[in-house]
Amino acid sequence: MKRFLVANASLPKSSPVHRAIVLLTAAVVLGIAVTACAGSAAAPSQPTASSVSIQPASTTEATTIDVRQRSLRYESETPEPVADEINGCKIEPETQCPGADLAGADLGAITAGSHHTARFAAKLTGANFSGANFEGAYMSGTKLTGADFSHANLRGADLYGVQLYQANLTGADLTDADLSFADMDETKTDGAIFCRTTMPDTSINNSGCP
């Protein structure tokens, strides 16, 4: 380029060759400038330390983590049993508690944290509760296969999902009781009172209402 410019300086400024050289030089300089500008525009800008921000975890993500931790905690804990004895009645299979007062008794299963079992329901298979009072008792999921509830008071009792296979409910008062999804195969219900009673298929039985 230096030799080109020196040779150009020795030519008369009015000559056609001089004018051509001037135009060519201008075109070269303009091309270099355009190339430099294009390269500058294409280069990605680098973020500075002040422009970088760390976004906190979303509320949804935090909630999911909390639920997972609670679920793991429930899985690692041994479910608590129901009471061993209520009003002198031992809570165990084959127990003999005719006429016992178990109104409001808490004998059912408890679930928590995505349906993990926090407490197993009572096992009362073959028990004798003839004439006993279970009004308002919570017995969801209890195992009552072959149990005797003849003439028992089960008004308002929560019997959701109980196992009453071959149980005896003869003459029992089931007014306002909830038997949703209960197993009542071969259950004796002669003379039982059904009024506003939720049956295993979730229908309402009012056949015994006054």
Long-range contacts (C-beta under 8 A, 24 or more apart in sequence): 67-113, 67-114, 70-113, 71-113, 71-114, 71-116, 73-113, 74-112, 74-113, 74-114, 74-116, 74-117, 74-118, 75-116, 77-118, 79-117, 79-118, 79-119, 79-120, 80-118, 80-119, 81-119, 81-120, 82-106, 82-107, 82-108, 82-119, 82-120, 82-121, 82-122, 83-107, 89-132, 91-122, 91-124, 92-123, 92-124, 93-123, 93-124, 93-125, 93-126, 93-127, 94-125, 94-126, 94-127, 95-124, 95-127, 95-128, 96-127, 96-128, 97-127, 97-128, 97-129, 97-132, 98-128, 98-129, 98-130, 98-131, 98-132, 99-130, 99-131, 99-132, 100-129, 100-132, 100-133, 101-132, 101-133, 102-129, 102-132, 102-133, 102-134, 102-137, 103-133, 103-134, 103-135, 103-136, 103-137, 103-153, 104-135, 104-136, 104-137, 104-138, 105-134, 105-137, 105-138, 105-139, 106-137, 106-138, 107-137, 107-138, 107-139, 107-142, 108-138, 108-139, 108-140, 108-141, 108-142, 108-158, 108-160, 109-140, 109-141, 109-142, 125-163, 175-208
